[in-house]
């Protein structure tokens, strides 16, 4: 995979097995090595699209957020129920207009817009307006009212954009509301903090395998559509007004001028088609090599080979390369799952090698 190419970005089905690696430090390192380079491509492409649609530089007010933020040399490790990368507001010296649990005004934004991956291979976009448990929203009715008022002024456009992009919202409780502004303003008094904290706005969910042609285009569209909502929460938190309706109009105008982007998928061109014509000869690697060897052994081989292709030297972390565990002597020719018969190859080298070659490419 070209590390800078959204068109070639893929998440393979077997990636979800990373969440089941038993050793916690190995699992966290592997989650970072495999998902962070790919999520970075997705986030950067989305921010590029945001700049085109809204005419703003998202890097001026936003910072990249991600999880797990595990360091290889960490003294302790905190388990991660998911992997995510996205954006939130930059931290400034000035205090925001909502408070922490201590009662002091916060300096870190509580809203974020992320791509999130779950252990079952699910990929979705999540906007959490009131994330991070330190936020004491029950004291900050003015902040809540300002956000709700901003949404009420253009609620029809918000609902239209949500509908066209498959965007929904939910709470952990069972209350229902007419629209998003009502949900934010009218959460029950007896559970005000918990109900607002548990508000999630999310895109449709797509399961691995995903690619530009299968899910990634749709979640990127939702990320771009949700950006003005996030930006309004962050701007209002700084005590400033935000032109939400103007930003939504830009989105709607963009949809009208480039209607395929938000209303329907772009028609395939010959270059876009994900599969070759049936009459083309396709040289596939040994099909048996796609049978999954036990997770612990797979990661042990990748770690032994330093997450690097033994043939071309491209790595998962530096180049975003998809790595396979290759059988030097193919299963079809009597090869086993013994460690000495396994090597890390990128997908291109693995396809080129196929099951006709039994070359050991590891450094001796």
C-alpha positions as CSV (number, residue, x, y, z in Angstrom):
1,X,0.0,0.0,0.0
2,X,1.2,3.5,-0.8
3,X,1.3,5.1,2.6
4,X,-0.1,8.4,1.2
5,X,-2.8,7.0,-1.1
6,X,-6.4,6.9,0.0
7,X,-7.3,5.1,-3.2
8,X,-5.2,2.1,-2.2
9,X,-6.1,2.1,1.5
10,X,-7.4,-1.2,2.9
11,X,-8.2,-2.9,6.2
12,X,-8.1,-6.6,5.9
13,X,-10.4,-9.0,7.7
14,X,-7.6,-10.7,9.6
15,X,-6.6,-7.4,11.3
16,X,-9.3,-7.8,13.9
17,X,-7.3,-10.7,15.3
18,X,-4.8,-8.2,16.6
19,X,-7.2,-7.4,19.4
20,X,-6.9,-11.0,20.6
21,X,-3.2,-11.2,21.0
22,X,-2.8,-12.4,24.6
23,X,0.3,-10.4,25.6
24,X,-0.8,-6.8,26.3
25,X,2.4,-4.9,25.3
26,X,2.6,-6.9,22.1
27,X,-1.0,-6.2,21.4
28,X,-0.7,-2.5,21.9
29,X,2.4,-2.2,19.8
30,X,0.8,-4.2,17.0
31,X,-2.4,-2.1,17.1
32,X,-0.2,1.0,16.6
33,X,2.0,-0.6,13.9
34,X,-0.9,-1.8,11.8
35,X,-3.7,0.7,12.3
36,X,-2.0,4.1,12.9
37,X,-0.4,4.4,9.5
38,X,-3.7,3.6,7.8
39,X,-5.8,5.8,10.0
40,X,-3.4,8.6,9.4
41,X,-4.0,8.3,5.6
42,X,-7.8,8.4,6.3
43,X,-7.6,11.4,8.6
44,X,-5.3,13.4,6.3
45,X,-7.5,12.7,3.2
46,X,-10.6,13.8,5.2
47,X,-8.9,17.1,6.3
48,X,-7.9,17.8,2.7
49,X,-11.5,17.3,1.7
50,X,-12.7,19.5,4.5
51,X,-10.4,22.3,3.3
52,X,-11.9,22.0,-0.2
53,X,-15.5,21.9,1.0
54,X,-15.5,24.6,3.6
55,X,-12.6,26.8,2.6
56,X,-10.9,26.5,6.0
57,X,-7.5,25.3,7.2
58,X,-8.5,22.6,9.8
59,X,-5.0,22.4,11.1
60,X,-5.3,26.0,12.6
61,X,-7.8,25.0,15.3
62,X,-7.5,21.2,15.4
63,X,-5.0,18.7,16.8
64,X,-4.7,15.0,16.1
65,X,-6.0,12.7,18.9
66,X,-5.5,8.9,19.0
67,X,-5.6,5.7,21.1
68,X,-3.8,3.7,22.3
69,X,-1.1,6.2,23.1
70,X,1.1,3.4,24.5
71,X,4.8,3.8,24.3
72,X,7.1,0.9,23.7
73,X,9.2,1.7,26.8
74,X,6.1,2.4,29.0
75,X,6.4,1.2,32.7
76,X,2.8,0.2,32.7
77,X,0.2,-0.6,30.0
78,X,-3.5,0.3,29.8
79,X,-5.7,-2.0,27.7
80,X,-7.5,-0.5,24.7
81,X,-11.0,-1.6,23.8
82,X,-10.7,0.1,20.4
83,X,-8.3,2.0,18.2
84,X,-9.1,5.5,17.0
85,X,-7.6,8.6,15.4
86,X,-9.2,11.9,14.6
87,X,-9.3,15.5,15.6
88,X,-10.2,17.7,18.6
89,X,-9.6,21.4,19.5
90,X,-6.1,22.6,20.2
91,X,-5.2,23.4,23.8
92,X,-4.8,27.1,24.5
93,X,-3.7,29.2,27.5
94,X,-7.2,30.7,27.8
95,X,-9.8,28.8,29.9
96,X,-12.9,27.4,28.2
97,X,-16.4,28.1,29.4
98,X,-17.2,24.7,30.9
99,X,-15.7,23.2,34.0
100,X,-13.9,20.2,35.3
101,X,-15.2,18.0,38.1
102,X,-13.1,20.0,40.4
103,X,-15.2,23.1,39.5
104,X,-12.3,24.8,37.7
105,X,-12.8,25.9,34.2
106,X,-11.3,23.5,31.7
107,X,-8.4,24.1,29.3
108,X,-8.8,21.0,27.2
109,X,-11.7,20.5,24.7
110,X,-14.2,17.8,25.4
111,X,-15.4,17.3,21.8
112,X,-13.7,15.0,19.3
113,X,-14.4,13.6,15.8
114,X,-12.7,10.3,15.2
115,X,-12.4,7.2,13.1
116,X,-12.8,4.3,15.5
117,X,-12.1,0.6,15.0
118,X,-13.5,-2.1,17.3
119,X,-12.3,-5.7,18.0
120,X,-15.0,-7.2,15.8
121,X,-13.5,-5.4,12.8
122,X,-16.1,-2.6,12.8
123,X,-15.1,0.8,11.4
124,X,-17.2,3.9,12.1
125,X,-16.9,7.7,12.5
126,X,-17.9,9.0,16.0
127,X,-18.5,12.6,17.1
128,X,-18.6,12.8,20.9
129,X,-19.6,16.3,21.9
130,X,-19.1,15.9,25.7
131,X,-16.4,13.3,26.0
132,X,-13.8,12.8,28.7
133,X,-15.2,12.1,32.1
134,X,-13.7,15.1,33.8
135,X,-16.3,17.5,32.3
136,X,-18.8,18.8,34.8
137,X,-21.6,19.7,32.5
138,X,-24.3,19.9,35.1
139,X,-22.8,23.3,36.2
140,X,-22.5,24.6,32.6
141,X,-26.0,25.3,31.5
142,X,-24.9,28.4,29.6
143,X,-22.5,26.3,27.5
144,X,-25.2,23.7,26.8
145,X,-27.7,26.5,25.9
146,X,-25.3,28.2,23.5
147,X,-24.7,24.9,21.6
148,X,-28.4,24.1,21.5
149,X,-29.3,27.6,20.3
150,X,-26.7,27.3,17.5
151,X,-28.2,24.1,16.3
152,X,-31.8,25.3,16.6
153,X,-31.1,28.1,14.2
154,X,-30.3,25.6,11.3
155,X,-31.8,22.4,12.6
156,X,-33.5,21.6,9.3
157,X,-30.2,21.7,7.5
158,X,-28.5,19.6,10.2
159,X,-31.2,16.9,10.0
160,X,-31.0,17.0,6.1
161,X,-27.3,16.4,6.2
162,X,-27.6,13.7,8.8
163,X,-30.2,11.9,6.7
164,X,-28.2,12.2,3.5
165,X,-25.1,10.8,5.1
166,X,-26.6,8.1,7.3
167,X,-25.7,9.9,10.5
168,X,-27.5,9.0,13.7
169,X,-27.0,9.7,17.4
170,X,-27.7,7.7,20.6
171,X,-27.5,7.8,24.4
172,X,-26.8,5.0,26.8
173,X,-30.3,5.6,28.2
174,X,-33.6,5.0,26.4
175,X,-34.9,8.6,26.0
176,X,-35.8,9.8,22.5
177,X,-35.8,13.4,21.2
178,X,-37.2,15.2,18.2
179,X,-33.8,16.3,17.0
180,X,-30.2,16.8,18.1
181,X,-30.7,20.2,19.6
182,X,-33.6,18.9,21.8
183,X,-31.4,16.0,22.9
184,X,-28.6,18.3,24.0
185,X,-30.8,20.8,25.7
186,X,-33.5,18.6,27.3
187,X,-31.6,15.7,28.8
188,X,-33.4,14.7,32.1
189,X,-32.4,16.8,35.1
190,X,-32.0,13.8,37.4
191,X,-29.3,12.4,35.1
192,X,-28.0,15.5,33.3
193,X,-24.3,14.8,33.6
194,X,-24.5,11.1,32.6
195,X,-27.0,11.5,29.7
196,X,-25.0,14.3,28.0
197,X,-21.7,12.6,28.5
198,X,-23.1,9.4,26.9
199,X,-24.2,11.2,23.7
200,X,-22.6,9.8,20.5
201,X,-23.1,11.0,17.0
202,X,-22.0,8.3,14.5
203,X,-21.8,7.3,10.8
204,X,-22.9,3.9,9.4
205,X,-20.6,1.1,10.4
206,X,-18.6,-1.0,8.0
207,X,-16.8,-4.3,8.8
208,X,-13.5,-5.5,7.5
209,X,-12.5,-6.0,4.8
210,X,-12.9,-2.4,3.9
211,X,-11.4,-0.3,1.1
212,X,-12.2,2.8,-1.0
213,X,-14.7,0.7,-2.8
214,X,-16.2,-0.8,0.3
215,X,-17.0,1.5,3.2
216,X,-14.0,4.0,3.3
217,X,-15.6,6.4,0.9
218,X,-18.8,6.4,3.0
219,X,-17.2,7.0,6.4
220,X,-15.0,9.7,4.9
221,X,-18.1,11.4,3.6
222,X,-19.7,11.3,7.1
223,X,-16.5,12.7,8.7
224,X,-16.5,15.6,6.3
225,X,-20.2,16.3,7.0
226,X,-19.8,16.2,10.8
227,X,-16.8,18.6,10.8
228,X,-18.9,21.9,11.1
229,X,-20.7,20.4,14.1
230,X,-17.4,19.6,15.9
231,X,-16.0,23.0,14.9
232,X,-19.0,24.8,16.4
233,X,-18.7,22.9,19.7
234,X,-15.0,23.8,19.9
235,X,-15.5,27.5,19.0
236,X,-18.4,27.9,21.4
237,X,-16.3,26.3,24.2
238,X,-13.9,29.2,23.7
239,X,-16.7,31.7,24.3
240,X,-16.9,32.7,20.6
241,X,-19.8,32.6,18.1
242,X,-19.7,30.2,15.2
243,X,-21.3,30.6,11.7
244,X,-22.7,27.0,11.7
245,X,-25.5,27.8,9.1
246,X,-23.0,29.3,6.7
247,X,-20.7,26.3,7.0
248,X,-23.7,23.9,6.4
249,X,-24.6,26.0,3.3
250,X,-21.1,25.4,2.0
251,X,-21.6,21.7,2.4
252,X,-25.0,21.8,0.7
253,X,-23.6,23.9,-2.2
254,X,-20.7,21.5,-2.6
255,X,-23.2,18.7,-2.8
256,X,-25.1,20.5,-5.5
257,X,-22.0,21.3,-7.6
258,X,-20.4,17.9,-7.1
259,X,-23.5,15.9,-6.4
260,X,-21.9,12.5,-6.7
261,X,-19.8,13.1,-3.7
262,X,-22.6,13.4,-1.1
263,X,-25.7,12.0,-2.9
264,X,-24.4,9.0,-4.8
265,X,-21.2,7.0,-5.5
266,X,-19.1,8.1,-8.4
267,X,-19.5,5.8,-11.3
268,X,-16.7,3.4,-11.9
269,X,-14.2,4.2,-14.6
270,X,-12.1,1.5,-16.1
271,X,-9.2,2.5,-13.9
272,X,-11.4,2.5,-10.8
273,X,-12.8,-1.0,-11.1
274,X,-11.5,-3.1,-8.2
275,X,-11.4,-6.4,-10.2
276,X,-9.7,-7.3,-13.5
277,X,-11.8,-8.6,-16.4
278,X,-12.6,-12.2,-16.2
279,X,-10.5,-13.1,-19.3
280,X,-7.4,-11.5,-17.7
281,X,-4.9,-13.9,-16.3
282,X,-4.6,-13.4,-12.6
283,X,-1.5,-14.7,-10.8
284,X,-2.7,-15.4,-7.2
285,X,-0.4,-16.7,-4.4
286,X,-1.0,-20.0,-2.8
287,X,-4.6,-19.9,-1.6
288,X,-3.8,-22.0,1.5
289,X,-1.5,-19.3,2.7
290,X,-4.5,-17.2,3.5
291,X,-5.6,-19.8,6.1
292,X,-5.0,-18.0,9.4
293,X,-2.2,-19.5,11.6
294,X,-2.8,-19.0,15.3
295,X,-2.6,-15.3,16.3
296,X,0.2,-15.5,18.8
297,X,2.5,-17.2,16.2
298,X,1.6,-14.7,13.5
299,X,2.6,-11.7,15.7
300,X,5.7,-13.6,16.9
301,X,7.0,-14.0,13.3
302,X,6.2,-10.3,12.4
303,X,8.0,-9.1,15.6
304,X,10.9,-11.4,14.9
305,X,11.2,-9.9,11.4
306,X,10.9,-6.4,12.8
307,X,7.6,-5.7,11.1
308,X,9.5,-5.5,7.8
309,X,9.2,-7.4,4.5
310,X,12.1,-9.8,4.3
311,X,12.2,-9.2,0.5
312,X,11.9,-5.5,-0.2
313,X,12.5,-4.0,3.2
314,X,9.3,-2.0,3.4
315,X,7.8,-1.8,6.9
316,X,4.3,-1.6,8.4
317,X,5.1,1.4,10.5
318,X,7.2,3.6,8.1
319,X,5.5,2.7,4.8
320,X,2.0,1.5,5.8
321,X,2.8,-1.8,4.2
322,X,0.4,-4.7,4.6
323,X,2.5,-7.7,5.9
324,X,1.7,-11.4,5.4
325,X,3.3,-14.3,7.1
326,X,4.6,-16.5,4.2
327,X,5.3,-20.2,4.2
328,X,8.8,-20.6,2.7
329,X,7.9,-24.1,1.7
330,X,4.2,-23.8,0.8
331,X,1.6,-25.9,2.6
332,X,0.7,-27.4,-0.7
333,X,4.2,-28.8,-0.9
334,X,4.4,-30.2,2.6
335,X,5.4,-26.9,4.4
336,X,4.5,-26.6,8.1
337,X,3.7,-23.8,10.5
338,X,7.1,-24.2,12.2
339,X,8.8,-20.9,12.9
340,X,11.7,-21.7,10.7
341,X,9.3,-22.1,7.7
342,X,7.7,-18.7,8.2
343,X,8.8,-15.2,7.1
344,X,7.3,-11.8,6.9
345,X,6.5,-10.5,3.3
346,X,4.5,-7.6,2.1
347,X,1.5,-8.4,0.1
348,X,3.2,-7.5,-3.2
349,X,6.2,-9.7,-2.6
350,X,4.0,-12.5,-1.4
351,X,1.9,-12.4,-4.5
352,X,5.1,-12.3,-6.7
353,X,6.6,-15.3,-4.8
354,X,3.4,-17.4,-5.0
355,X,3.6,-21.1,-4.2
356,X,6.1,-21.9,-7.0
357,X,9.1,-20.4,-5.2
358,X,10.6,-21.7,-2.0
359,X,13.2,-19.0,-1.4
360,X,14.1,-18.2,2.2
361,X,14.4,-14.4,2.1
362,X,15.4,-13.8,5.7
363,X,18.8,-12.4,6.6
364,X,21.0,-15.1,7.8
